[in-house]
Amino acid sequence: MLKSWINHISEHRKTYLLLAILAAVSVNSLKPAAKSVFQTISIAGAANRKLPIYSVETLEKRVAISFDAAWGADDTDELLEILNQYDVKASFFLCGYWVDKYPDKVKKIYEAGHDMGNHSKTHAHGASLSLAQNKEEIMGAHEKVRNLLGIDMKLYRPPYGEYNNTVIQAAEDCGYYPIQWDVDSHDWMNKGVDYEVRRVLNNKNLRNGSIILFHNDAKDTPAALPIILRGLKASGYTVGPVSQLIYMDNYKLNSEGRQISDTKRF
C-alpha cells in the first residue's frame, strides 16, 4: 500500500517528503556559530553552513502564515476572501511562470495588502544549480513582479524548501531574506481538513514566532483555513505576514534557524 501511495504522489510532493525526512535526520547535528546579519551555522565535522529563517524569537504571541504559489490558482480568490474575512494578511511566494500565467491573481493578492514573496523563476532545484544560476532564478521572478507591480520583493523561499550555502548566498547577494517555515500544514498531502487543522494547531513546533506553510492550490485548505485562523486567534496569537514578523537587521540565527534579535533581550 505504501509503495502504491508513493507512486501516485507528484514529483515535487515526493521531494517535499524526502526533504522532511532528511531534515529530521540531520537537524541534531547542527551547532551554532556567530555571525552578523546573515548568520552562518557550523555543522560538526563539516564546513560552515548557512540557514534560512525558520522562525523568530519573540515574547509576543505572533505567527506568520504563508502560501506558495507554483501550480494552480483555482482557490486563490477564495483564500483571499477568507483572509479578508478574518482580517489577516499573509505572505504569498510566487513562481515567475505563475506570475506570467496569472497576472490578475498577482495584482489581486497585492491590492489586498499581502506580502509578495519570491519563489524562483522556474521552481528549479536550487541545490543543484550554480551561484549564478540561482541568482538568475531569483532575479527572473523578481523582474516579473517588478514589471507587473512596480515593487521590489525582499522575501525568498527556495523551491521544495531545498537549499545549501549556494542557494542562501544567492538570496543574500540579491538582497533577499531566505525564508523557510517551522510549521508545515501538509496541505499538499491532501489528507483531509481535520488532518490539516490538527497538523497546524497541534503542531509541536507551533509557538511565538512560528512561520506556517500552506499552498494556494491545496484542495482542503479553503475549508481548513477558517478553522485554523479561529484556533490561532483563540490561543491568543496575532496572525500576519512574514515581513511583519522577522527582524530586518541586527540579528543572528541559532541552530534551528530561529531568528534572534541582537538588540532585544528575551
Secondary structure as the mmCIF struct_conf table of DSSP 4:
data_model
#
loop_
_struct_conf.conf_type_id
_struct_conf.id
_struct_conf.beg_label_comp_id
_struct_conf.beg_label_asym_id
_struct_conf.beg_label_seq_id
_struct_conf.end_label_comp_id
_struct_conf.end_label_asym_id
_struct_conf.end_label_seq_id
HELX_RH_AL_P HELX_RH_AL_P1 LEU A 2 ASN A 7
TURN_TY1_P TURN_TY1_P1 HIS A 8 HIS A 8
BEND BEND1 ILE A 9 ILE A 9
HELX_RH_AL_P HELX_RH_AL_P2 GLU A 11 SER A 26
HELX_RH_3T_P HELX_RH_3T_P1 VAL A 27 SER A 29
STRN STRN1 LEU A 30 PRO A 32
BEND BEND2 SER A 36 PHE A 38
STRN STRN2 THR A 40 ILE A 43
TURN_TY1_P TURN_TY1_P2 ALA A 44 GLY A 45
BEND BEND3 ALA A 46 ALA A 46
STRN STRN3 ASN A 48 LYS A 50
STRN STRN4 ILE A 53 ILE A 53
STRN STRN5 SER A 55 VAL A 56
BEND BEND4 LEU A 59 GLU A 60
STRN STRN6 ARG A 62 ALA A 69
BEND BEND5 ALA A 70 TRP A 71
TURN_TY1_P TURN_TY1_P3 ASP A 74 ASP A 75
HELX_RH_AL_P HELX_RH_AL_P3 THR A 76 GLN A 85
TURN_TY1_P TURN_TY1_P4 TYR A 86 ASP A 87
STRN STRN7 SER A 91 LEU A 94
HELX_RH_AL_P HELX_RH_AL_P4 GLY A 96 LYS A 101
HELX_RH_AL_P HELX_RH_AL_P5 PRO A 103 GLU A 111
TURN_TY1_P TURN_TY1_P5 ALA A 112 GLY A 113
STRN STRN8 ASP A 115 ASN A 118
BEND BEND6 LYS A 121 THR A 122
HELX_RH_3T_P HELX_RH_3T_P2 GLY A 126 SER A 128
BEND BEND7 LEU A 129 LEU A 129
HELX_RH_AL_P HELX_RH_AL_P6 LEU A 131 LEU A 149
BEND BEND8 GLY A 150 GLY A 150
STRN STRN9 LEU A 155 TYR A 156
HELX_RH_3T_P HELX_RH_3T_P3 PRO A 159 GLY A 161
HELX_RH_AL_P HELX_RH_AL_P7 ASN A 165 ASP A 173
TURN_TY1_P TURN_TY1_P6 CYS A 174 GLY A 175
STRN STRN10 TYR A 177 PRO A 178
STRN STRN11 ILE A 179 ILE A 179
BEND BEND9 ASP A 182 ASP A 182
STRN STRN12 VAL A 183 ASP A 184
HELX_RH_3T_P HELX_RH_3T_P4 ASP A 187 MET A 189
HELX_RH_AL_P HELX_RH_AL_P8 VAL A 193 LEU A 201
TURN_TY1_P TURN_TY1_P7 ASN A 202 ASN A 202
TURN_TY1_P TURN_TY1_P8 LYS A 204 ASN A 205
BEND BEND10 ARG A 207 ARG A 207
TURN_TY1_P TURN_TY1_P9 ASN A 208 GLY A 209
STRN STRN13 SER A 210 SER A 210
STRN STRN14 ILE A 211 HIS A 215
TURN_TY1_P TURN_TY1_P10 ASN A 216 ASP A 217
TURN_TY1_P TURN_TY1_P11 LYS A 219 ASP A 220
HELX_RH_AL_P HELX_RH_AL_P9 THR A 221 ALA A 234
TURN_TY1_P TURN_TY1_P12 SER A 235 GLY A 236
STRN STRN15 THR A 238 GLY A 240
HELX_RH_3T_P HELX_RH_3T_P5 VAL A 242 GLN A 244
TURN_TY1_P TURN_TY1_P13 LEU A 245 LEU A 245
BEND BEND11 ILE A 246 ILE A 246
BEND BEND12 MET A 248 ASN A 250
STRN STRN16 TYR A 251 LEU A 253
TURN_TY1_P TURN_TY1_P14 SER A 255 GLU A 256
STRN STRN17 ARG A 258 SER A 261
BEND BEND13 ASP A 262 THR A 263
#
